[in-house]
Amino acid sequence: MKFRALLLSAAVPAAVPHVALAAESVPPAPARPAPAPQAGFLQAGSTADPEIVVSANVLGLRADETATPVITLSGEELVHRRQATLGDTLAGQPGINFDNFGGGASRPVIRGQTAPRVQALSDGASVHDASAISPDHAVTTEPLLLRGIEVLRGPAALLYGGSAIGGAINLLDEKVPTSIPDGGIAGTVEGRFGTADDERSLVGGITIGGQGLALRVEGVHRSSNDYRVPKGFGERHVDGSYNDTSTFTVGGSWVGSGGYLGVAYTRQRSEYGLPGHNHDYEGCHPHGSSLHCGGHGHDDEDHDHDHDHEHEEVPFVKLRSERFDIRSEYEDPLPGFEKVRFRLSFTDYEHDEIEHDEVATTFKNKAHELRFELAHKPIGPLRGAFGVQHSESRFSAVGEEAFLPKSDTRSTALFLMETLTAGPVRFELAARQEWQRIETTLNREVSHKPFSISGAAIWDIGGDYSLALSLARSQRAPNVQELYARGIHLATNTYELGTATLGKETGKSIDLTFRKTKGATTFTIGAYHQDFDDYIFANTLDQFEDFRLIRYTAADATFTGIDGEVRHDFGDFGVSLFGDYVRAKFKDGLGNLPRIPAGRLGARADGQWGPLSADVEYYHVFEQDRIAAFETRTQGYDMLNATLAYKMELGPKADAELFVRATNLTNELAYNHASFIKNASPLRGRNFVFGLRTSF
């Protein structure tokens, strides 16, 4: 039978806006073919076919039955949009931005929020790396190996805990086979070349199987130079924006009539530069709430920092990650239960920050996580699921920029979700209780017990239209950085101070989603408001030139916004309008939150004519002038992208696709307001990615 391992969780929260990007996967076994995709060449934001079963829902609901609005992309579209980092890959989707840090690291920003409130997951299990600590730390995933990405826009704490209070991103891969390929063998090979950074990438994966056993081997090798930017920047390249990465995975599964049990090992090695790294401020230190740098206070106007860095060597990160995944899923495992799902992962992560050929700082994270979900059969009108999740993480930073103490973090959670249908309205209720404990080498330990609960209703208004309302109260416990940070952090040009007395932050949210899923015109429009009590943020106390003194503190804040897309199909081609906007500010007149992306508005046209497909998209990013203290305005810009692809049949089960993906065709000089180093690392200039992909 075909088991796609696309399920996010047994506890899917109601009415959380959701984006799903699905790439090509191994062909299904004949015993249970996958649902046929919607006709036509679907683009970003296209409304999902209402007849397709939503893979993110363990209860097997169709797209028009879920309280979670679903947006899908075809497999080819994800292939075209995939880039070296997760943030770059997702950038441009409604409600999703990114905080780029050169070419080696970028984290997704969902509705104005990023890590530690947006959690990256590997098929439902946390990605344990160091990306939540700093934007210059890469998310340890390989987009070129993903067959799908699922993004929950809005509070997802009920699924994955407080680290997903702003959203979650589930990375769907093929490392653990979930079915026997048709004919006993299936695979893909892809080569790519990019012009803006001289990217050279080779991707390959093969699955073989028979007699209930399946084996998967896959890998990527990528090499890219510093990327080019428009002339207005002053330099032709962004120094330190190169990225060289190699990833290798081997996995195997036993596949039976009711499910599978499999294991996989993944090794990643990466080296990438750190743009904007500045050693002018190494001598800076705090005196109370003021900065003193180089023996001078920040008010010393005569202090000269005009140094020549033209030939200074750019620091770089050398990353090593090893991970074991054990996954299992079975239907009808016990009397009274529909499905059981199990995830167990072990991660050994380490990266060195190297300057002048010497290791300056080493970050390590050794972690394991277990997640168990069980869906019960209907009890009268009720359907639902429950589960348990436990994780342990041992984190350390050693060296010149060791601004965090060694720490052990343990977290355990129980969660439950139930759904009930009454006529045209379906109701959902979910709850999650967590227990988190942090111990550090400072002889300090702290415990928190976040509790989250949500309720939702989706109203079927005559078949074509639906209206979903979701209410949630989600809590997040502070992490070790927010509690105990103390020291200089040159990557972001900050001196960080934690506050050991911080308590839980609580977000109360309301989401309203209106959608039409049938007919030539379809749309999904979501409006939301999230009200935080004791929102934890990095408060800038003082600034000297580009260097800031920050202290993690708590204040009440709100996030209010709207995002969505409207699409009309004309037969062979379709046209879409899309956009997003978020307004984030502190209460009681304390001003705006920092690094909030500006609003966007755009249009897209796409079509397919036999083996030829094409799309073109344009969007405008508005000026961000609602800025926080010590921030500067960011000018708006226009972005024009296009794709052209041609697909060739090579045999009964084999095909090939030749494509070119063009971004920033007008070569616009663009700065990203969400980036910590926006002025040192503008977005790429005009870029063409040429690719050839074969599947068999």
VOPAPA-628018 format. One record per residue (C-alpha): x, y, z; residue in three letters. Coordinates in steps of 0.02 Angstrom, whole numbers, padded with zeros to 5 digits, always signed. Each point is the difference from the previous one (the first is absolute). Example, Ala and Ser with C-alpha at 12.3 -4.5 7.8 and 13.67 -1.06 7.14 Angstrom:
<pts>
+00615-00225+00390ALA;+00069+00172-00033SER;
</pts>
This chain:
<pts>
+00000+00000+00000MET;+00051+00179-00026LYS;+00049+00098+00155PHE;+00068+00171-00038ARG;+00060+00055+00172ALA;-00070+00173-00032LEU;-00095+00009+00164LEU;+00048+00147+00106LEU;-00083-00051+00162SER;-00145-00083+00083ALA;-00041+00166+00081ALA;-00025+00116-00149VAL;-00063+00165+00070PRO;-00158+00069-00073ALA;-00002+00133-00134ALA;+00186+00036-00001VAL;+00044+00063-00175PRO;+00109-00127-00086HIS;+00113-00007-00152VAL;+00052-00165-00077ALA;+00134-00015-00134LEU;+00012-00175-00069ALA;+00142-00060-00110ALA;+00006-00160-00099GLU;+00007-00157+00104SER;+00028-00185-00031VAL;-00142-00072-00105PRO;-00130-00088+00108PRO;-00020-00186+00010ALA;-00139-00065-00113PRO;-00100-00062+00151ALA;-00039+00179+00053ARG;+00037+00137-00126PRO;+00019+00177+00058ALA;-00143+00122-00034PRO;+00015+00079-00171ALA;+00062+00179+00000PRO;-00110+00141-00058GLN;+00004+00028-00187ALA;+00106+00142-00065GLY;+00163+00075+00056PHE;-00036+00062+00177LEU;+00105+00143+00065GLN;+00040+00072+00169ALA;-00158+00034+00096GLY;-00115-00101-00113SER;-00147-00066+00096THR;+00008-00187+00025ALA;-00117-00118-00090ASP;-00139-00029+00129PRO;+00000-00186-00041GLU;+00182-00025+00050ILE;+00024-00070+00174VAL;+00098+00122+00107VAL;+00158-00091+00051SER;+00029+00118+00147ALA;-00154-00068+00089ASN;+00010-00169+00084VAL;-00189-00017-00010LEU;+00007-00010-00191GLY;-00111+00150-00036LEU;-00020+00071-00175ARG;+00057+00177-00037ALA;-00178+00066+00005ASP;-00030-00084+00170GLU;+00146+00070+00097THR;-00005+00149+00115ALA;+00177+00032-00061THR;+00001+00091-00168PRO;+00116-00091-00119VAL;+00108+00070-00141ILE;+00094-00121-00113THR;+00140+00006-00128LEU;+00036-00129-00134SER;+00156-00104+00016GLY;+00086+00089-00143GLU;-00032+00169+00080GLU;+00090-00048+00160LEU;+00143-00068-00105VAL;+00014+00169-00087HIS;-00010+00105+00160ARG;+00118-00101+00110ARG;+00158+00092+00048GLN;+00147-00028+00116ALA;-00088+00057+00158THR;-00173-00028+00072LEU;-00040+00185+00015GLY;+00046+00036-00182ASP;-00105-00148-00057THR;-00158+00060+00088LEU;+00020+00188-00026ALA;-00142+00076-00100GLY;-00139-00114+00061GLN;-00146+00098+00078PRO;+00040+00036+00181GLY;+00179-00068-00011ILE;+00160+00104-00006ASN;+00180-00039+00051PHE;+00145+00076+00097ASP;+00143-00030-00122ASN;+00180-00006+00063PHE;+00101-00012-00160GLY;-00011-00158-00104GLY;+00024-00129+00137GLY;-00137+00035+00127ALA;-00177+00067-00006SER;-00146-00041+00113ARG;-00184+00013-00049PRO;-00101+00143+00075VAL;-00185-00043+00018ILE;-00121+00144+00025ARG;+00139+00107+00073GLY;+00073-00134+00115GLN;+00150-00114-00015THR;+00102-00113+00115ALA;-00019-00033+00145PRO;-00186+00014-00040ARG;+00005-00088-00169VAL;+00054-00181+00010GLN;+00079-00103-00139ALA;-00048-00184-00001LEU;+00061-00153-00092SER;-00159-00100-00037ASP;-00075+00049+00167GLY;+00159-00011+00105ALA;+00096+00156+00053SER;+00156+00051-00097VAL;+00126+00017+00142HIS;+00135+00121-00054ASP;+00053+00175+00053ALA;-00109+00102-00118SER;-00112+00064+00140ALA;+00150+00081+00085ILE;+00052+00115-00140SER;-00045+00042-00181PRO;+00177-00041-00058ASP;-00028-00182+00050HIS;-00073-00103-00142ALA;-00153-00111+00014VAL;+00072-00174-00029THR;-00109-00055-00143THR;+00035-00028-00184GLU;-00140+00077-00105PRO;+00061-00090-00156LEU;-00042-00168+00081LEU;-00174+00047+00058LEU;-00155-00068-00085ARG;-00111+00121+00094GLY;-00011+00141+00126ILE;-00149+00034+00111GLU;-00015+00169+00085VAL;-00124+00042+00137LEU;-00026+00187+00006ARG;-00058+00048+00173GLY;+00008-00081+00172PRO;+00052-00183-00014ALA;+00046-00021+00183ALA;-00135-00132+00020LEU;+00094-00113-00120LEU;+00181+00032+00041TYR;+00011+00107+00156GLY;+00047+00178+00039GLY;+00137+00005-00131SER;-00140+00001-00129ALA;-00106+00136+00080ILE;+00025+00102-00159GLY;-00003-00143-00126GLY;+00081-00163-00052ALA;+00086-00064-00157ILE;-00004-00186-00033ASN;+00135-00064-00118LEU;-00056-00154-00095LEU;+00134-00115-00068ASP;+00022-00175-00069GLU;+00142-00058+00112LYS;-00111-00133+00081VAL;-00095-00095-00137PRO;-00186-00016+00033THR;-00045-00113-00147SER;+00073-00123-00124ILE;+00031+00091-00165PRO;-00097-00059-00151ASP;+00111-00121-00096GLY;+00122-00012+00145GLY;+00100+00157-00039ILE;-00029+00189-00008ALA;+00113+00150+00006GLY;+00046+00175-00055THR;+00157+00089-00058VAL;+00015+00188-00016GLU;+00136+00122-00049GLY;-00008+00188+00026ARG;+00103+00152-00045PHE;-00031+00177+00064GLY;+00073+00158-00078THR;-00004+00124+00147ALA;+00111-00106+00113ASP;+00071-00130-00123ASP;-00101-00134+00088GLU;+00041-00178-00052ARG;-00114-00131+00078SER;-00024-00185-00030LEU;-00145-00092+00083VAL;-00041-00184-00008GLY;-00107-00129+00088GLY;-00054-00179-00032ILE;-00121-00119+00087THR;+00004-00187-00031ILE;-00110-00131+00080GLY;-00095-00161-00004GLY;-00067-00136+00115GLN;-00050+00129+00131GLY;+00171+00086+00011LEU;+00051+00168-00072ALA;+00169+00090-00003LEU;+00029+00185-00034ARG;+00165+00087-00042VAL;+00009+00185-00042GLU;+00122+00144+00002GLY;+00040+00178-00051VAL;+00159+00093-00038HIS;-00010+00188-00020ARG;+00135+00131-00029SER;-00032+00187-00020SER;+00104+00158+00006ASN;-00041+00171+00073ASP;-00158+00058-00083TYR;-00011+00153-00113ARG;-00102+00155+00041VAL;-00048+00154-00103PRO;+00127+00140-00022LYS;-00089+00118+00118GLY;+00066-00101+00148PHE;+00177+00061-00028GLY;+00075-00174-00014GLU;-00029-00130-00136ARG;-00019-00142+00124HIS;-00051-00025+00181VAL;+00161-00057+00083ASP;-00025-00161+00096GLY;-00163-00051-00084SER;+00066-00164-00071TYR;-00071-00170+00050ASN;+00075-00174-00026ASP;-00106-00145+00064THR;-00002-00190-00014SER;-00138-00111+00069THR;-00012-00190-00003PHE;-00143-00111+00061THR;-00030-00187+00005VAL;-00161-00075+00065GLY;-00099-00160-00001GLY;-00175-00060+00046SER;-00104-00154+00025TRP;-00164+00034-00091VAL;-00152-00106+00039GLY;-00183+00001-00046SER;-00043+00118+00142GLY;+00149+00115+00012GLY;+00189+00013+00015TYR;+00146+00005+00121LEU;+00160+00082-00059GLY;+00164+00082+00050VAL;+00114+00126-00086ALA;+00171+00078+00028TYR;+00039+00175-00066THR;+00169+00087-00002ARG;+00021+00181-00051GLN;+00160+00101-00022ARG;-00009+00185-00040SER;+00114+00150-00012GLU;-00069+00175-00026TYR;+00058+00178+00028GLY;-00061+00129+00126LEU;-00029+00169-00083PRO;+00001+00156+00107GLY;+00112-00074+00135HIS;+00085+00148+00085ASN;+00143-00006+00127HIS;+00000+00188+00031ASP;-00107-00030+00154TYR;+00093-00143+00084GLU;+00044+00113+00147GLY;-00180+00057+00029CYS;-00077-00042+00169HIS;-00147+00059+00104PRO;+00003+00117+00148HIS;-00175-00019+00069GLY;-00115+00043-00145SER;+00135+00094-00098SER;+00132-00057-00123LEU;+00185+00035+00014HIS;+00107-00039-00151CYS;+00189+00008-00014GLY;+00018+00097+00161GLY;-00130+00127-00059HIS;-00182+00026+00040GLY;-00122-00004-00143HIS;-00017+00188+00004ASP;+00184+00028-00046ASP;-00017+00082-00171GLU;+00189+00003-00029ASP;+00022-00189+00004HIS;+00055-00053-00174ASP;-00060-00166-00071HIS;+00039+00036-00182ASP;+00108-00152-00035HIS;+00044-00075-00168ASP;-00074-00177-00011HIS;+00018-00024-00186GLU;+00115-00149+00017HIS;-00055-00065+00169GLU;-00038-00185+00000GLU;-00185-00039+00023VAL;-00038-00122+00142PRO;-00093-00159-00046PHE;-00099-00143+00076VAL;+00053-00181-00015LYS;-00151-00107+00042LEU;-00016-00185+00037ARG;-00163-00089+00036SER;-00045-00184+00020GLU;-00176-00060+00029ARG;-00090-00166+00021PHE;-00188-00010-00030ASP;-00114-00145+00045ILE;-00175+00016-00071ARG;-00152-00111+00001SER;-00183+00014-00046GLU;-00137-00133+00000TYR;-00186-00004-00036GLU;-00120-00096+00115ASP;+00138-00043+00125PRO;-00119-00044+00143LEU;-00187-00024+00024PRO;-00081+00171+00010GLY;+00144+00094-00081PHE;+00020+00059-00180GLU;+00185+00043-00008LYS;+00160+00006+00101VAL;+00150+00109-00043ARG;+00172-00005+00079PHE;+00154+00110-00020ARG;+00169-00015+00087LEU;+00152+00104-00047SER;+00179+00019+00061PHE;+00100+00154-00054THR;+00185+00041+00023ASP;+00026+00178-00061TYR;+00159+00105+00005GLU;+00067+00153-00089HIS;+00159+00102+00014ASP;+00010+00185-00036GLU;+00173+00022-00076ILE;+00098+00162-00013GLU;+00176+00015-00071HIS;+00008-00190-00017ASP;-00031-00023+00187GLU;-00156-00060+00088VAL;-00073+00148+00095ALA;-00159-00080+00068THR;-00076-00174-00005THR;-00186-00034+00020PHE;-00062-00176+00039LYS;-00172-00075+00021ASN;-00030-00183+00041LYS;-00183-00041+00007ALA;-00130-00137-00014HIS;-00188+00007-00018GLU;-00144-00123+00007LEU;-00176+00031-00065ARG;-00145-00122+00009PHE;-00175+00031-00072GLU;-00155-00109+00006LEU;-00163+00037-00093ALA;-00157-00084+00065HIS;-00149-00061-00099LYS;-00162+00100+00008PRO;-00085+00003+00169ILE;-00175+00053-00048GLY;+00024+00167-00092PRO;+00177+00024+00068LEU;+00162-00033-00093ARG;+00169+00042+00072GLY;+00177-00041+00051ALA;+00121+00020+00144PHE;+00186-00015+00025GLY;+00158+00028+00100VAL;+00162+00088-00044GLN;+00166+00002+00094HIS;+00165+00082-00045SER;+00169+00030+00082GLU;+00134+00118-00064SER;+00178+00031+00063ARG;+00064+00165-00070PHE;+00169+00083+00019SER;+00099+00147-00070ALA;+00188+00008+00030VAL;+00120+00135-00058GLY;+00015+00187-00026GLU;-00186+00028-00027GLU;-00066-00124+00126ALA;-00140+00114+00058PHE;-00105-00147+00061LEU;+00034-00123+00142PRO;-00003-00187-00026LYS;-00178-00061+00028SER;-00112-00154+00005ASP;-00180+00026-00054THR;-00133-00133+00029ARG;-00178+00014-00063SER;-00148-00118+00014THR;-00175+00031-00068ALA;-00171-00082-00014LEU;-00123+00056-00134PHE;-00179-00039-00053LEU;-00112+00049-00145MET;-00185-00041-00031GLU;-00118+00047-00142THR;-00190-00007-00014LEU;-00114+00034-00149THR;-00174+00074+00023ALA;-00088+00033-00164GLY;+00098+00126-00106PRO;+00116+00045+00144VAL;+00148-00100+00064ARG;+00077+00039+00169PHE;+00177-00035+00060GLU;+00078+00009+00173LEU;+00183-00029+00044ALA;+00109+00016+00155ALA;+00183-00024+00045ARG;+00091-00003+00167GLN;+00189+00016+00006GLU;+00132-00016+00135TRP;+00169+00083-00038GLN;+00155+00000+00110ARG;+00167+00087-00036ILE;+00160-00034+00098GLU;+00161+00099-00031THR;+00181+00001+00055THR;-00039+00162+00092LEU;-00075-00110+00136ASN;-00170+00065-00050ARG;-00153-00095-00053GLU;-00175+00053-00044VAL;-00165-00089-00038SER;-00154+00056-00096HIS;-00167-00083-00039LYS;-00075+00079-00157PRO;-00180-00045-00039PHE;-00087+00030-00167SER;-00180-00023-00056ILE;-00097+00040-00158SER;-00174-00015-00072GLY;-00064+00024-00176ALA;-00152-00015-00111ALA;-00010-00015-00190ILE;-00163+00040-00086TRP;-00038-00074-00171ASP;-00097+00139-00086ILE;-00086-00089-00141GLY;+00142-00107-00066GLY;+00113+00123-00091ASP;+00035+00117+00146TYR;+00054-00028+00179SER;+00038+00109+00150LEU;+00117-00056+00140ALA;+00023+00081+00169LEU;+00138-00052+00119SER;+00035+00058+00178LEU;+00158-00051+00091ALA;+00093+00034+00161ARG;+00181-00056-00019SER;+00147+00011+00119GLN;+00189-00006-00025ARG;+00135-00022+00132ALA;+00159+00107-00018PRO;+00155-00086-00068ASN;+00176+00000+00070VAL;+00054+00147-00108GLN;-00140+00112+00064GLU;+00035-00051+00179LEU;+00189-00009+00016TYR;+00087+00082-00150ALA;+00147+00110+00046ARG;+00137+00049-00121GLY;+00048+00071-00167ILE;-00080-00066-00160HIS;+00092+00074-00148LEU;-00103-00086-00135ALA;-00148+00113+00043THR;+00108+00141+00072ASN;-00076-00014+00173THR;+00045-00024+00181TYR;-00137-00113+00070GLU;-00069-00004+00177LEU;-00128-00127+00058GLY;-00128+00022+00140THR;-00008-00151+00114ALA;-00169+00049+00073THR;-00097-00009-00164LEU;-00160-00101+00006GLY;-00115-00075-00131LYS;-00065+00105-00143GLU;-00183-00024-00045THR;-00077+00032-00170GLY;-00188+00014-00024LYS;-00044-00010-00184SER;-00149+00008-00115ILE;+00006-00057-00183ASP;-00139+00025-00126LEU;+00016-00086-00169THR;-00118+00019-00147PHE;+00025-00111-00151ARG;-00075-00066-00161LYS;+00066-00168-00057THR;-00102-00041-00157LYS;-00028+00078-00169GLY;+00109+00105-00114ALA;+00026+00132+00135THR;+00072-00058+00166THR;+00072+00094+00147PHE;+00065-00013+00177THR;+00005+00157+00106ILE;+00053+00000+00182GLY;-00009+00139+00129ALA;+00078-00021+00172TYR;+00038+00086+00164HIS;+00122-00066+00131GLN;+00007+00084+00170ASP;+00154-00041+00106PHE;+00020+00019+00187ASP;+00184+00011+00051ASP;+00067-00015-00177TYR;+00188-00033+00016ILE;+00110+00105-00114PHE;+00176+00070-00017ALA;-00016+00177+00067ASN;+00136+00120-00060THR;+00065+00096+00150LEU;+00138+00098-00086ASP;+00090+00012-00166GLN;+00174+00052-00055PHE;+00013+00017-00189GLU;-00063-00169-00066ASP;+00024-00092+00165PHE;-00145-00023+00121ARG;-00022-00049+00181LEU;-00155-00109+00018ILE;-00089-00078+00147ARG;-00134-00133-00016TYR;-00155+00067+00086THR;-00189-00020-00009ALA;-00139+00120-00049ALA;-00177-00016-00067ASP;-00013+00002-00190ALA;-00121-00031-00144THR;+00014-00069-00177PHE;-00142+00041-00121THR;-00003-00041-00183GLY;-00076-00072-00157ILE;+00065-00114-00137ASP;-00071-00100-00142GLY;-00020-00034-00185GLU;-00138+00009-00131VAL;+00016-00105-00159ARG;-00098-00018-00162HIS;+00028-00140-00126ASP;-00030+00033-00184PHE;+00033-00178-00057GLY;+00181-00019-00053ASP;+00058+00142+00110PHE;-00047+00089+00160GLY;+00026+00168+00084VAL;+00023+00032+00187SER;+00005+00152+00113LEU;+00087-00020+00168PHE;+00063+00102+00145GLY;+00033+00014+00186ASP;+00016+00131+00136TYR;+00041-00007+00185VAL;-00003+00138+00129ARG;+00100-00042+00158ALA;+00014+00120+00145LYS;+00018+00008+00188PHE;-00147+00052+00106LYS;-00008+00155+00109ASP;+00089+00108-00129GLY;+00169-00088+00009LEU;+00024+00004-00188GLY;+00023-00128-00139ASN;+00080-00171+00005LEU;+00167-00016-00090PRO;+00033-00081-00170ARG;-00182-00019-00052ILE;-00015-00031-00189PRO;-00090+00129-00105ALA;-00162-00035-00091GLY;+00000-00079-00174ARG;-00120-00003-00147LEU;+00025-00098-00160GLY;-00070-00096-00148ALA;+00044-00162-00086ARG;-00046-00080-00166ALA;+00036-00180-00043ASP;-00046-00127-00131GLY;+00035-00169-00077GLN;-00008-00043-00184TRP;+00041-00183-00026GLY;+00179-00030+00058PRO;+00036+00187+00017LEU;-00041+00096+00158SER;+00039+00177+00054ALA;-00036+00127+00134ASP;+00040+00181+00035VAL;-00025+00092+00164GLU;+00019+00179+00056TYR;-00018+00069+00175TYR;+00035+00164+00087HIS;+00071+00008+00176VAL;-00050+00164+00080PHE;+00113+00114+00100GLU;+00014-00047+00184GLN;-00010+00162+00097ASP;-00083-00068+00157ARG;+00163-00037+00086ILE;+00060-00037+00175ALA;+00121+00104+00102ALA;+00177+00000-00074PHE;-00066-00069-00166GLU;+00009+00086-00170THR;-00130+00005-00137ARG;+00010-00125-00142THR;-00047+00053-00176GLN;-00127-00099-00098GLY;+00044-00094-00158TYR;-00074-00095-00147ASP;+00037-00181-00039MET;-00028-00086-00167LEU;+00024-00189-00016ASN;-00039-00126-00136ALA;+00015-00185-00040THR;+00002-00096-00163LEU;+00000-00191-00003ALA;-00012-00137-00129TYR;-00042-00180+00046LYS;+00050-00151-00105MET;-00063-00178+00013GLU;+00145-00124-00003LEU;-00099-00160+00020GLY;-00150-00078+00088PRO;+00068+00047+00172LYS;+00134+00129-00037ALA;-00002+00184-00044ASP;+00115+00150-00001ALA;-00028+00186+00026GLU;+00109+00143-00058LEU;-00036+00164+00088PHE;+00066+00173+00031VAL;-00053+00104+00151ARG;+00037+00188-00008ALA;-00009+00111+00154THR;+00020+00188+00019ASN;-00006+00022-00189LEU;+00009+00190+00015THR;+00158-00013+00106ASN;-00076+00105+00138GLU;+00106+00047+00151LEU;-00109-00067+00141ALA;+00024+00000+00188TYR;-00092-00117+00119ASN;-00066+00089+00155HIS;-00011-00166+00096ALA;+00187-00031-00016SER;+00121+00041+00141PHE;+00129+00052-00131ILE;-00113+00078-00132LYS;+00126+00135-00049ASN;+00145-00124-00015ALA;-00097-00135-00091SER;-00129+00060-00128PRO;-00098-00127-00100LEU;+00075-00085-00153ARG;+00007+00092-00163GLY;-00065-00073-00162ARG;+00016-00189+00005ASN;-00037-00141-00121PHE;-00004-00179+00064VAL;+00010-00131-00138PHE;-00051-00175+00047GLY;-00023-00173-00074LEU;-00097-00128+00101ARG;-00039-00180-00047THR;-00116-00121+00090SER;-00017-00186-00024PHE;
</pts>
